[in-house]
Structure formats: structure tokens, C-alpha cells
Amino acid sequence: MSRIGQQPVTIPSGVDVTIAGSSITVKGPKGTLNRVVPVGVSLSRQDDKIVVSRDNDERDARARHGLVRSLIANMVHGVTEGYSKELDIIGVGFRAEAQGAGKLRLALGFSHPVLVNAPAGVTFEVPVQTRIIIKGPDKELVGQVAADIREIRKPEPYKGKGVRYIDEKVLRKAGKTGKK
């Protein structure tokens, strides 16, 4: 049995959950999220809890049982509190500039500035020129946007220049040594 999948998801006050067939909609103060539940897993609502159960004990259904419960818990957490990822920009002349809540202009050492548009529901904050905060209710989307921005200029191993997550450790390599 999946230990995670057996735990019910508590619905806090101010959150509206609608289960319609194989889809679930969670609406809260931070936004609305929808998800289609895969085959082999079913949802039911009991008072202020969502219970995830699997239809059979096949391998695929067992694998999806805990996954679906975690995804629904992330949806409930996202519409109540939201998610955020922080990126740090390291390098001389490297900087970010917010152009509204959904646009970002990056100077990362290329011959041109890089413009990044946020998808619906995601916002950017730039408290300092070398720090980007990505916020939104969808954990998956926030993480994907952060990964896409990091992909523009990954931290390189010799000087550590580039875009990295705030808690990321970059393994540094020794450079060339001079001839003796």
C-alpha cells in the first residue's frame, strides 16, 4: 500500500474543490488549478477532505496512487500560499530587470538582451539586479519557468558565472596551470 496515497488531503477554509469525473478543480485566493486524474485512480470528497483511492492493485495503479495524492496536495497548497523559486545571477555585468509583473529583461553576456515572458499565473520580482523571484500557484509551472531561465546561461564550472538557484552549489574546476 502507498503510505502517501492513503493520507487524505485536508481542504482549508476559503478553498473550493470540484471533482467532476476524472478531473479536479481547486479554486483559492491565489488562483485556480485544474488537473485530469489518470486511469486507475479515483477521487472522493468526504467533508473537508479529499480521499485518493486506486481501482486495483496493478503496478501502474500503485505507482500513480501516491503521485496523484501529492499532486492534489500541491494544488491545494498552491492556491492558498503559492510557490516561489529564487534565482541568483553571478557575473560581471550580468543583471535582470523586471518590465512589469510578467516580463523580464536579462543581460547575461550575450550581444543582445534576453526577454522572458511569464506564462499565465506566474509573476517575476527583481528585488536586486542579481536576484529573480518567480512566484505562482502551480508548483510544476514555477519550477519549469525557473529551469528555463537557468537554461539560458547555466553556471559554468571555472568561474561560476551564470544563473543558478539560490541554494545551488556549483562544483568548481581548476583552470589551466602555466608552463614551467
C-alpha positions in Angstrom: 0.0 0.0 0.0 1.1 3.5 -0.7 1.6 5.3 2.6 1.4 8.7 0.9 -1.7 7.8 -1.1 -3.6 6.6 2.0 -3.4 10.0 3.7 -6.4 12.3 2.9 -5.8 15.8 1.7 -7.3 18.4 4.0 -9.1 21.3 2.4 -8.6 24.6 4.3 -11.3 27.2 4.5 -11.5 29.5 1.6 -10.7 26.8 -0.9 -13.3 25.4 -3.3 -12.7 21.9 -4.7 -14.8 20.4 -7.5 -14.5 16.8 -8.6 -16.1 16.0 -12.0 -15.4 12.6 -13.3 -11.7 12.2 -13.8 -10.8 15.9 -13.4 -10.4 18.1 -10.3 -10.6 21.8 -10.0 -9.1 23.7 -7.0 -10.0 27.3 -6.5 -8.5 29.6 -3.9 -7.3 33.1 -3.2 -4.1 32.7 -5.3 -5.8 31.3 -8.4 -7.5 28.2 -10.0 -5.8 25.0 -10.9 -7.2 22.0 -12.9 -5.8 18.5 -13.3 -7.0 15.3 -15.0 -6.6 12.3 -12.8 -5.0 9.3 -14.7 -6.9 6.0 -15.2 -6.7 3.6 -12.3 -7.1 6.3 -9.6 -10.3 7.7 -8.3 -11.1 10.7 -6.1 -13.9 11.2 -3.5 -14.7 14.1 -1.2 -15.6 13.4 2.5 -16.5 16.6 4.4 -13.3 18.8 4.2 -11.0 16.1 2.9 -10.1 14.5 -0.4 -9.5 10.8 -0.4 -7.5 9.2 -3.2 -8.0 5.5 -3.9 -6.9 3.2 -6.6 -9.2 0.9 -8.5 -6.9 -2.2 -8.5 -3.5 -3.4 -7.3 -1.8 -3.4 -10.6 1.7 -1.9 -10.8 0.6 1.2 -12.7 -2.2 2.0 -10.3 0.0 1.5 -7.3 2.6 3.9 -8.8 0.0 6.6 -9.6 -1.7 6.4 -6.2 0.8 8.4 -4.2 1.6 10.6 -7.1 -2.0 11.8 -7.6 -2.3 12.5 -3.8 0.9 14.5 -3.8 -0.2 16.5 -6.9 -3.6 17.3 -5.3 -1.9 18.4 -2.1 0.4 20.6 -4.1 -2.6 22.2 -5.8 -4.3 22.9 -2.5 -1.1 24.4 -1.1 -0.5 26.4 -4.3 -3.9 28.1 -4.3 -3.6 29.0 -0.6 0.0 30.0 -0.1 1.6 29.8 -3.5 5.1 28.7 -4.6 8.3 30.6 -5.3 11.7 29.9 -6.7 14.7 32.2 -6.4 17.5 32.5 -8.9 20.8 34.2 -8.4 22.8 35.8 -11.2 26.6 35.8 -10.9 28.9 37.5 -13.3 30.3 41.0 -14.1 27.6 42.9 -16.0 25.0 40.2 -15.6 21.7 41.6 -14.4 18.0 41.3 -14.5 15.3 44.0 -14.9 11.6 43.5 -14.4 9.4 45.1 -17.0 6.0 44.6 -15.3 5.0 41.5 -13.4 5.1 39.2 -16.4 8.2 40.3 -18.3 11.9 40.1 -17.6 14.9 41.5 -19.4 18.2 39.7 -18.8 21.7 40.9 -19.6 23.8 37.7 -19.5 26.8 38.5 -21.5 25.3 38.0 -24.9 25.4 40.6 -27.7 21.7 41.2 -27.1 19.3 41.3 -24.0 17.2 38.2 -23.5 13.5 38.9 -23.0 11.5 36.3 -21.0 7.7 36.4 -20.9 5.9 34.7 -18.0 3.1 32.2 -18.7 -0.3 32.9 -17.2 -0.3 32.8 -13.4 3.4 33.3 -13.0 4.9 36.6 -11.9 8.5 37.9 -11.7 10.0 40.0 -8.9 13.5 41.5 -9.1 14.4 42.9 -5.6 18.1 43.4 -6.6 19.6 43.3 -10.1 21.2 39.9 -9.4 18.2 38.2 -7.9 15.0 36.9 -9.6 12.0 35.6 -7.6 9.4 33.6 -9.6 6.0 33.2 -8.0 2.8 31.4 -8.8 0.2 28.9 -7.6 1.3 26.0 -9.8 4.4 24.2 -8.4 5.2 22.5 -11.7 4.9 25.7 -13.8 7.0 27.8 -11.4 9.8 25.1 -11.4 9.7 24.9 -15.2 10.0 28.6 -15.7 12.9 28.8 -13.3 14.6 25.9 -15.1 14.0 27.6 -18.5 15.6 30.9 -17.2 18.6 28.9 -15.7 19.0 27.2 -19.1 19.7 30.5 -20.8 23.1 30.7 -19.1 23.9 27.8 -16.9 26.6 28.3 -14.2 30.0 27.4 -15.8 32.5 25.4 -13.7 35.6 27.6 -14.0 34.4 31.0 -12.7 30.9 30.1 -11.6 29.3 32.7 -13.8 25.7 32.3 -14.9 22.2 31.8 -13.5 21.8 29.4 -10.6 19.2 28.5 -8.0 19.7 30.3 -4.7 20.7 27.2 -2.8 22.6 25.5 -5.7 26.3 24.5 -5.2 28.4 24.7 -8.3 31.4 22.4 -8.5 34.4 24.4 -9.5 37.2 23.1 -11.7 40.8 24.1 -11.5 41.8 26.1 -14.6 44.9 25.6 -16.7 48.3 25.9 -15.0 51.2 27.8 -16.6 54.1 26.0 -18.3 57.2 25.6 -16.1 
